[in-house]
Amino acid sequence: MFALPLGHGTLAPKEDLPIPETWFAWGAAIVLILSFIGLSIAWVKPRFEEDRWKAVGGFSRVLVNPVTEVLAGALGAFLLGVVVWSGLYGTANERANFSVTFVFVTFWVCVPIVSVLFGDVFRAFNPWRAIGRVFGGLFGLIAGRSAPAPLAYPEKLGRWPAVVGLAAFLWFELAYAVPFEPVVIIKPEDVAAAALIYTAITFVGMALFGVEKWCQRGETFGVLFNMLSRIAPLEVRDGSLGRRPWLSGAVGWGLVPGSVALVLLLIAGTTFDGAAEGVLAEPIKWLYELINGGGGAEGDVLARRLTASAWMLITFGVVSGIYWGGIKGMGTEGSGMTTRELGRTFAFCFIPIAFAYTFAHYFSLAVFQEQAQFTYLLSDPLGQGKDYFGTASGTVDFSVISSEFVWYVQVGTLIVGHVAALAMGHDKALAVYKDLRRATQSQYWMLALMVSFTVLGLALLSAANQ
């Protein structure tokens, strides 16, 4: 039995590639430029502004109904319990403990993929929402009325609580578990403790502002996975499953305060994780040696965590600078908006990029680790020799995908994500500027943004393999 180290994607060795990696960077830039030209010629009026959601009916009632929602919520709550249980009482070996792989691979990597393909599935499985609704239902039975929210949620607060939660999760994954050699691995008991702390904070938020409102604005993972689901072709409304054009559900998402920071933070987190393996390796080493100053073992770990935290902040600043620089370059003339308003208006265009970065970086990790998750980790969650489902003898087959295939998937995902973002930006520009020529001119900067992020992504994938 073997599980990969946590927190890093498995990337293709450059020597295995039949085509030099620099060709991919040039090719990606050319694809974006050609896509931009094609959009300017053929896409002459907004297509995403109109709500084209249509209920599918029929079989959808089997998937979306009160019974399946209760079952999904119960499963989510059960899995949360298993994470805490295995983290507290299972083996200290993070490679053989259910909690670590489930949280950082199945939950963190696979749920976003499901969200982009099938919509906001996590809402039904959200364990905190399910538990909160149970307590709300019990209150209703006893009091004879729905549980009132003591406080009205401040609309100016927007999604900022979710941003804080995402920042904490990324710090826990990428700074607490130091992402450079020698790696300080997150222990299962740390995962369990973090899950309990987050659960307590979430329940406080639900008690103050209501279950549904907190899940929509403050519960980090509910907000994050809902963001990614906005580009999916499926959405549940009022208990009915419906379909819509790909990408169209994201329009207007960024207008809520905190949204820009949320999507940029997701991009920055993956950027830092990739950069720590390559581009930032030497700068990280330099800062670590400066901070450590020959300290002992405890000082060594603290210095590493401080170093990672500092470079995470720097990476977020760089990603934010690229974004707001591009938005500033678009100019506000003809839009009737300030730079901040323009930034919020176009923030939804970067959802595909955030997903592309995440998927490209963690794709191979998910392929390999999910083999472990659904064999020996599922059958022996505590890592103590049990075999609940008869799969404890399972192993990870590393030959299931080649390094060359991984590279092509990574590059293809980055290109598709950026082309999708470019299309969304062009469509929104047509709605904002009301004129094809002016809209196209404003998107020169959007094209520059897309090329910048594409080259950055490919550079990170390439440098990590040197």
JOZI-V742646 format. One record per residue. N is the residue number from 0. RES is the residue in one letter. PHI is phi in whole degrees, 0 to 359 (NA if undefined). PSI is psi in degrees with one decimal (* if undefined). Layout:
n=N res=RES phi=PHI psi=PSI
n=N res=RES phi=PHI psi=PSI
This chain:
n=0 res=M phi=NA psi=139.1
n=1 res=F phi=203 psi=135.9
n=2 res=A phi=234 psi=147.8
n=3 res=L phi=287 psi=154.1
n=4 res=P phi=301 psi=149.3
n=5 res=L phi=281 psi=146.5
n=6 res=G phi=93 psi=2.0
n=7 res=H phi=225 psi=140.7
n=8 res=G phi=284 psi=156.3
n=9 res=T phi=261 psi=119.1
n=10 res=L phi=249 psi=160.6
n=11 res=A phi=281 psi=129.3
n=12 res=P phi=299 psi=134.1
n=13 res=K phi=297 psi=-30.6
n=14 res=E phi=291 psi=-15.0
n=15 res=D phi=275 psi=-5.5
n=16 res=L phi=272 psi=134.0
n=17 res=P phi=284 psi=-15.5
n=18 res=I phi=235 psi=133.5
n=19 res=P phi=304 psi=142.3
n=20 res=E phi=294 psi=-27.1
n=21 res=T phi=295 psi=-28.4
n=22 res=W phi=296 psi=-35.9
n=23 res=F phi=295 psi=-40.0
n=24 res=A phi=297 psi=-46.6
n=25 res=W phi=296 psi=-42.1
n=26 res=G phi=298 psi=-41.4
n=27 res=A phi=297 psi=-42.6
n=28 res=A phi=297 psi=-40.9
n=29 res=I phi=295 psi=-41.0
n=30 res=V phi=300 psi=-43.2
n=31 res=L phi=295 psi=-42.3
n=32 res=I phi=295 psi=-44.8
n=33 res=L phi=296 psi=-38.0
n=34 res=S phi=296 psi=-40.8
n=35 res=F phi=298 psi=-44.1
n=36 res=I phi=297 psi=-43.8
n=37 res=G phi=298 psi=-41.4
n=38 res=L phi=297 psi=-41.6
n=39 res=S phi=296 psi=-30.0
n=40 res=I phi=271 psi=-45.3
n=41 res=A phi=262 psi=-23.2
n=42 res=W phi=257 psi=90.0
n=43 res=V phi=254 psi=-4.6
n=44 res=K phi=214 psi=152.5
n=45 res=P phi=299 psi=138.6
n=46 res=R phi=243 psi=-16.7
n=47 res=F phi=260 psi=-10.7
n=48 res=E phi=290 psi=-33.1
n=49 res=E phi=279 psi=135.0
n=50 res=D phi=283 psi=110.9
n=51 res=R phi=247 psi=29.6
n=52 res=W phi=290 psi=133.7
n=53 res=K phi=225 psi=130.8
n=54 res=A phi=295 psi=139.2
n=55 res=V phi=267 psi=-24.4
n=56 res=G phi=63 psi=-162.1
n=57 res=G phi=56 psi=-120.2
n=58 res=F phi=299 psi=-21.8
n=59 res=S phi=299 psi=-26.6
n=60 res=R phi=293 psi=-24.6
n=61 res=V phi=288 psi=-32.6
n=62 res=L phi=273 psi=-36.6
n=63 res=V phi=243 psi=102.3
n=64 res=N phi=197 psi=165.5
n=65 res=P phi=303 psi=-34.7
n=66 res=V phi=293 psi=-49.2
n=67 res=T phi=295 psi=-32.8
n=68 res=E phi=293 psi=-40.7
n=69 res=V phi=296 psi=-44.3
n=70 res=L phi=296 psi=-42.2
n=71 res=A phi=297 psi=-44.0
n=72 res=G phi=297 psi=-39.3
n=73 res=A phi=296 psi=-40.2
n=74 res=L phi=295 psi=-42.2
n=75 res=G phi=299 psi=-44.3
n=76 res=A phi=295 psi=-38.3
n=77 res=F phi=298 psi=-44.4
n=78 res=L phi=294 psi=-36.8
n=79 res=L phi=299 psi=-41.6
n=80 res=G phi=297 psi=-39.7
n=81 res=V phi=295 psi=-38.6
n=82 res=V phi=300 psi=-48.0
n=83 res=V phi=294 psi=-45.2
n=84 res=W phi=299 psi=-50.9
n=85 res=S phi=292 psi=-33.6
n=86 res=G phi=293 psi=-38.8
n=87 res=L phi=277 psi=-35.7
n=88 res=Y phi=244 psi=-3.0
n=89 res=G phi=271 psi=-174.0
n=90 res=T phi=297 psi=149.9
n=91 res=A phi=282 psi=-10.1
n=92 res=N phi=285 psi=108.4
n=93 res=E phi=297 psi=-21.7
n=94 res=R phi=281 psi=-17.9
n=95 res=A phi=247 psi=5.0
n=96 res=N phi=257 psi=131.6
n=97 res=F phi=303 psi=-40.3
n=98 res=S phi=299 psi=-44.5
n=99 res=V phi=294 psi=-50.4
n=100 res=T phi=294 psi=-38.9
n=101 res=F phi=297 psi=-45.9
n=102 res=V phi=290 psi=-46.6
n=103 res=F phi=266 psi=-6.0
n=104 res=V phi=236 psi=-63.3
n=105 res=T phi=300 psi=-48.0
n=106 res=F phi=282 psi=-49.9
n=107 res=W phi=282 psi=-30.6
n=108 res=V phi=255 psi=-43.2
n=109 res=C phi=280 psi=-35.7
n=110 res=V phi=299 psi=-41.5
n=111 res=P phi=302 psi=-38.3
n=112 res=I phi=296 psi=-45.8
n=113 res=V phi=298 psi=-38.5
n=114 res=S phi=296 psi=-41.8
n=115 res=V phi=289 psi=-30.8
n=116 res=L phi=275 psi=-40.4
n=117 res=F phi=238 psi=1.9
n=118 res=G phi=97 psi=-166.1
n=119 res=D phi=281 psi=65.4
n=120 res=V phi=294 psi=-33.0
n=121 res=F phi=299 psi=-28.3
n=122 res=R phi=303 psi=-39.9
n=123 res=A phi=288 psi=-34.5
n=124 res=F phi=269 psi=-7.2
n=125 res=N phi=306 psi=111.6
n=126 res=P phi=294 psi=-35.7
n=127 res=W phi=290 psi=-39.5
n=128 res=R phi=296 psi=-43.4
n=129 res=A phi=298 psi=-46.3
n=130 res=I phi=294 psi=-41.0
n=131 res=G phi=298 psi=-39.2
n=132 res=R phi=291 psi=-34.0
n=133 res=V phi=297 psi=-47.1
n=134 res=F phi=294 psi=-36.2
n=135 res=G phi=296 psi=-38.9
n=136 res=G phi=294 psi=-39.7
n=137 res=L phi=296 psi=-40.1
n=138 res=F phi=299 psi=-42.0
n=139 res=G phi=296 psi=-37.6
n=140 res=L phi=293 psi=-38.4
n=141 res=I phi=282 psi=-44.8
n=142 res=A phi=270 psi=-16.3
n=143 res=G phi=79 psi=13.0
n=144 res=R phi=205 psi=164.4
n=145 res=S phi=293 psi=148.1
n=146 res=A phi=291 psi=122.4
n=147 res=P phi=281 psi=147.6
n=148 res=A phi=278 psi=122.4
n=149 res=P phi=301 psi=-32.3
n=150 res=L phi=234 psi=145.5
n=151 res=A phi=278 psi=133.3
n=152 res=Y phi=291 psi=126.1
n=153 res=P phi=292 psi=118.1
n=154 res=E phi=297 psi=-28.8
n=155 res=K phi=293 psi=-21.7
n=156 res=L phi=288 psi=-28.1
n=157 res=G phi=50 psi=-129.9
n=158 res=R phi=260 psi=15.5
n=159 res=W phi=298 psi=-36.8
n=160 res=P phi=301 psi=-37.6
n=161 res=A phi=293 psi=-34.8
n=162 res=V phi=296 psi=-44.8
n=163 res=V phi=298 psi=-42.7
n=164 res=G phi=296 psi=-40.5
n=165 res=L phi=294 psi=-41.1
n=166 res=A phi=299 psi=-41.1
n=167 res=A phi=294 psi=-41.1
n=168 res=F phi=295 psi=-45.3
n=169 res=L phi=296 psi=-39.1
n=170 res=W phi=296 psi=-41.2
n=171 res=F phi=299 psi=-41.3
n=172 res=E phi=284 psi=-41.6
n=173 res=L phi=252 psi=-14.1
n=174 res=A phi=242 psi=-46.1
n=175 res=Y phi=298 psi=-47.1
n=176 res=A phi=269 psi=93.9
n=177 res=V phi=299 psi=125.4
n=178 res=P phi=272 psi=27.4
n=179 res=F phi=218 psi=156.9
n=180 res=E phi=294 psi=141.0
n=181 res=P phi=283 psi=134.4
n=182 res=V phi=292 psi=136.0
n=183 res=V phi=263 psi=105.5
n=184 res=I phi=283 psi=142.4
n=185 res=I phi=293 psi=131.3
n=186 res=K phi=275 psi=150.5
n=187 res=P phi=305 psi=-39.7
n=188 res=E phi=294 psi=-28.6
n=189 res=D phi=294 psi=-40.6
n=190 res=V phi=297 psi=-44.9
n=191 res=A phi=297 psi=-44.4
n=192 res=A phi=297 psi=-42.5
n=193 res=A phi=297 psi=-40.4
n=194 res=A phi=297 psi=-40.9
n=195 res=L phi=292 psi=-42.0
n=196 res=I phi=297 psi=-45.8
n=197 res=Y phi=296 psi=-39.3
n=198 res=T phi=299 psi=-43.7
n=199 res=A phi=297 psi=-45.5
n=200 res=I phi=298 psi=-41.4
n=201 res=T phi=296 psi=-42.0
n=202 res=F phi=293 psi=-33.6
n=203 res=V phi=296 psi=-45.2
n=204 res=G phi=299 psi=-42.5
n=205 res=M phi=294 psi=-38.8
n=206 res=A phi=294 psi=-33.4
n=207 res=L phi=278 psi=-40.1
n=208 res=F phi=242 psi=-2.7
n=209 res=G phi=100 psi=147.4
n=210 res=V phi=298 psi=-53.9
n=211 res=E phi=293 psi=-40.5
n=212 res=K phi=295 psi=-41.2
n=213 res=W phi=292 psi=-35.9
n=214 res=C phi=293 psi=-30.5
n=215 res=Q phi=281 psi=-26.9
n=216 res=R phi=237 psi=-37.8
n=217 res=G phi=250 psi=-26.6
n=218 res=E phi=284 psi=110.0
n=219 res=T phi=309 psi=-52.7
n=220 res=F phi=284 psi=-33.8
n=221 res=G phi=297 psi=-41.3
n=222 res=V phi=290 psi=-43.0
n=223 res=L phi=294 psi=-48.7
n=224 res=F phi=290 psi=-29.7
n=225 res=N phi=294 psi=-38.5
n=226 res=M phi=302 psi=-48.1
n=227 res=L phi=293 psi=-32.8
n=228 res=S phi=291 psi=-15.4
n=229 res=R phi=296 psi=-22.3
n=230 res=I phi=266 psi=-0.1
n=231 res=A phi=283 psi=159.1
n=232 res=P phi=273 psi=0.8
n=233 res=L phi=235 psi=144.1
n=234 res=E phi=206 psi=141.3
n=235 res=V phi=262 psi=126.7
n=236 res=R phi=230 psi=127.9
n=237 res=D phi=51 psi=40.5
n=238 res=G phi=81 psi=7.2
n=239 res=S phi=239 psi=136.8
n=240 res=L phi=276 psi=133.1
n=241 res=G phi=225 psi=164.3
n=242 res=R phi=244 psi=158.5
n=243 res=R phi=205 psi=165.2
n=244 res=P phi=297 psi=143.7
n=245 res=W phi=309 psi=141.6
n=246 res=L phi=78 psi=-19.5
n=247 res=S phi=290 psi=-23.8
n=248 res=G phi=285 psi=-7.0
n=249 res=A phi=273 psi=-14.0
n=250 res=V phi=302 psi=129.3
n=251 res=G phi=87 psi=-6.8
n=252 res=W phi=299 psi=-38.6
n=253 res=G phi=283 psi=-2.4
n=254 res=L phi=286 psi=-18.7
n=255 res=V phi=283 psi=132.7
n=256 res=P phi=307 psi=139.5
n=257 res=G phi=93 psi=-13.1
n=258 res=S phi=294 psi=-42.0
n=259 res=V phi=300 psi=-45.9
n=260 res=A phi=298 psi=-36.3
n=261 res=L phi=296 psi=-50.2
n=262 res=V phi=290 psi=-36.8
n=263 res=L phi=290 psi=-34.1
n=264 res=L phi=294 psi=-39.0
n=265 res=L phi=296 psi=-42.7
n=266 res=I phi=297 psi=-44.3
n=267 res=A phi=295 psi=-37.7
n=268 res=G phi=298 psi=-46.8
n=269 res=T phi=292 psi=-36.3
n=270 res=T phi=299 psi=-46.5
n=271 res=F phi=296 psi=-41.6
n=272 res=D phi=300 psi=-41.8
n=273 res=G phi=287 psi=-39.7
n=274 res=A phi=292 psi=-31.7
n=275 res=A phi=296 psi=-23.0
n=276 res=E phi=274 psi=-11.1
n=277 res=G phi=215 psi=-82.8
n=278 res=V phi=302 psi=-40.5
n=279 res=L phi=265 psi=5.7
n=280 res=A phi=303 psi=-48.5
n=281 res=E phi=288 psi=-45.9
n=282 res=P phi=302 psi=-37.6
n=283 res=I phi=297 psi=-43.9
n=284 res=K phi=298 psi=-42.1
n=285 res=W phi=297 psi=-47.3
n=286 res=L phi=292 psi=-37.5
n=287 res=Y phi=299 psi=-46.1
n=288 res=E phi=295 psi=-33.4
n=289 res=L phi=292 psi=-42.9
n=290 res=I phi=285 psi=-39.8
n=291 res=N phi=292 psi=-49.3
n=292 res=G phi=59 psi=34.2
n=293 res=G phi=77 psi=24.8
n=294 res=G phi=291 psi=169.6
n=295 res=G phi=283 psi=-163.7
n=296 res=A phi=298 psi=-46.8
n=297 res=E phi=294 psi=-41.5
n=298 res=G phi=296 psi=-32.1
n=299 res=D phi=297 psi=-47.4
n=300 res=V phi=295 psi=-43.7
n=301 res=L phi=298 psi=-42.7
n=302 res=A phi=298 psi=-39.6
n=303 res=R phi=294 psi=-40.5
n=304 res=R phi=290 psi=-37.8
n=305 res=L phi=295 psi=-40.5
n=306 res=T phi=298 psi=-48.3
n=307 res=A phi=298 psi=-39.9
n=308 res=S phi=297 psi=-42.9
n=309 res=A phi=297 psi=-44.6
n=310 res=W phi=287 psi=-27.2
n=311 res=M phi=297 psi=-44.3
n=312 res=L phi=297 psi=-43.2
n=313 res=I phi=298 psi=-43.4
n=314 res=T phi=297 psi=-42.7
n=315 res=F phi=298 psi=-38.4
n=316 res=G phi=295 psi=-39.7
n=317 res=V phi=293 psi=-46.9
n=318 res=V phi=299 psi=-43.6
n=319 res=S phi=295 psi=-38.8
n=320 res=G phi=297 psi=-41.6
n=321 res=I phi=298 psi=-43.5
n=322 res=Y phi=295 psi=-54.5
n=323 res=W phi=289 psi=-26.0
n=324 res=G phi=295 psi=-42.8
n=325 res=G phi=294 psi=-41.1
n=326 res=I phi=296 psi=-42.8
n=327 res=K phi=298 psi=-39.0
n=328 res=G phi=294 psi=-30.0
n=329 res=M phi=299 psi=-31.8
n=330 res=G phi=78 psi=151.8
n=331 res=T phi=261 psi=-6.6
n=332 res=E phi=298 psi=125.7
n=333 res=G phi=89 psi=-12.8
n=334 res=S phi=267 psi=-24.2
n=335 res=G phi=72 psi=19.0
n=336 res=M phi=233 psi=155.5
n=337 res=T phi=281 psi=170.5
n=338 res=T phi=300 psi=-41.1
n=339 res=R phi=298 psi=-44.5
n=340 res=E phi=296 psi=-38.6
n=341 res=L phi=295 psi=-39.8
n=342 res=G phi=298 psi=-41.8
n=343 res=R phi=292 psi=-36.7
n=344 res=T phi=296 psi=-37.5
n=345 res=F phi=261 psi=3.4
n=346 res=A phi=299 psi=-35.5
n=347 res=F phi=298 psi=-23.1
n=348 res=C phi=294 psi=-18.8
n=349 res=F phi=264 psi=3.1
n=350 res=I phi=298 psi=-46.5
n=351 res=P phi=300 psi=-32.9
n=352 res=I phi=291 psi=-43.3
n=353 res=A phi=301 psi=-42.8
n=354 res=F phi=292 psi=-42.3
n=355 res=A phi=300 psi=-43.0
n=356 res=Y phi=300 psi=-46.6
n=357 res=T phi=296 psi=-47.8
n=358 res=F phi=295 psi=-45.0
n=359 res=A phi=297 psi=-41.0
n=360 res=H phi=287 psi=-37.9
n=361 res=Y phi=253 psi=6.1
n=362 res=F phi=305 psi=-55.4
n=363 res=S phi=291 psi=-34.7
n=364 res=L phi=302 psi=-44.0
n=365 res=A phi=294 psi=-42.4
n=366 res=V phi=302 psi=-44.9
n=367 res=F phi=283 psi=-46.2
n=368 res=Q phi=290 psi=-29.6
n=369 res=E phi=290 psi=-23.6
n=370 res=Q phi=295 psi=-40.1
n=371 res=A phi=291 psi=-41.8
n=372 res=Q phi=302 psi=-43.2
n=373 res=F phi=261 psi=15.5
n=374 res=T phi=237 psi=-97.3
n=375 res=Y phi=287 psi=-30.2
n=376 res=L phi=289 psi=-34.6
n=377 res=L phi=288 psi=-41.0
n=378 res=S phi=280 psi=-24.6
n=379 res=D phi=224 psi=67.7
n=380 res=P phi=298 psi=-27.9
n=381 res=L phi=272 psi=-9.5
n=382 res=G phi=67 psi=35.5
n=383 res=Q phi=240 psi=23.2
n=384 res=G phi=90 psi=10.8
n=385 res=K phi=280 psi=168.5
n=386 res=D phi=208 psi=69.9
n=387 res=Y phi=295 psi=-33.6
n=388 res=F phi=241 psi=9.0
n=389 res=G phi=75 psi=18.7
n=390 res=T phi=241 psi=13.4
n=391 res=A phi=295 psi=-19.1
n=392 res=S phi=271 psi=3.2
n=393 res=G phi=295 psi=154.7
n=394 res=T phi=227 psi=171.5
n=395 res=V phi=265 psi=124.4
n=396 res=D phi=266 psi=103.3
n=397 res=F phi=281 psi=-6.4
n=398 res=S phi=269 psi=1.2
n=399 res=V phi=295 psi=-28.6
n=400 res=I phi=224 psi=149.3
n=401 res=S phi=266 psi=160.2
n=402 res=S phi=297 psi=-33.7
n=403 res=E phi=295 psi=-42.1
n=404 res=F phi=296 psi=-40.6
n=405 res=V phi=301 psi=-45.0
n=406 res=W phi=298 psi=-44.5
n=407 res=Y phi=296 psi=-38.6
n=408 res=V phi=296 psi=-44.0
n=409 res=Q phi=299 psi=-49.6
n=410 res=V phi=295 psi=-44.7
n=411 res=G phi=299 psi=-40.5
n=412 res=T phi=296 psi=-43.9
n=413 res=L phi=298 psi=-43.3
n=414 res=I phi=294 psi=-47.8
n=415 res=V phi=299 psi=-42.8
n=416 res=G phi=298 psi=-41.4
n=417 res=H phi=286 psi=-35.3
n=418 res=V phi=295 psi=-40.5
n=419 res=A phi=299 psi=-43.4
n=420 res=A phi=297 psi=-39.1
n=421 res=L phi=296 psi=-41.7
n=422 res=A phi=295 psi=-41.7
n=423 res=M phi=295 psi=-40.1
n=424 res=G phi=294 psi=-41.2
n=425 res=H phi=297 psi=-43.7
n=426 res=D phi=298 psi=-43.3
n=427 res=K phi=291 psi=-36.8
n=428 res=A phi=298 psi=-37.8
n=429 res=L phi=298 psi=-37.3
n=430 res=A phi=286 psi=-34.4
n=431 res=V phi=281 psi=-45.7
n=432 res=Y phi=267 psi=-12.6
n=433 res=K phi=61 psi=16.1
n=434 res=D phi=208 psi=129.6
n=435 res=L phi=298 psi=-44.4
n=436 res=R phi=296 psi=-47.8
n=437 res=R phi=293 psi=-38.6
n=438 res=A phi=297 psi=-42.4
n=439 res=T phi=295 psi=-42.1
n=440 res=Q phi=297 psi=-39.2
n=441 res=S phi=295 psi=-27.7
n=442 res=Q phi=275 psi=-1.9
n=443 res=Y phi=303 psi=-40.1
n=444 res=W phi=288 psi=-34.3
n=445 res=M phi=295 psi=-39.5
n=446 res=L phi=298 psi=-42.8
n=447 res=A phi=299 psi=-39.4
n=448 res=L phi=299 psi=-47.1
n=449 res=M phi=297 psi=-44.2
n=450 res=V phi=297 psi=-41.3
n=451 res=S phi=299 psi=-47.8
n=452 res=F phi=291 psi=-34.9
n=453 res=T phi=294 psi=-48.8
n=454 res=V phi=298 psi=-39.5
n=455 res=L phi=298 psi=-46.4
n=456 res=G phi=298 psi=-45.4
n=457 res=L phi=293 psi=-35.8
n=458 res=A phi=295 psi=-38.8
n=459 res=L phi=293 psi=-43.6
n=460 res=L phi=297 psi=-38.9
n=461 res=S phi=288 psi=-48.5
n=462 res=A phi=295 psi=-30.4
n=463 res=A phi=293 psi=-15.8
n=464 res=N phi=255 psi=5.1
n=465 res=Q phi=287 psi=*
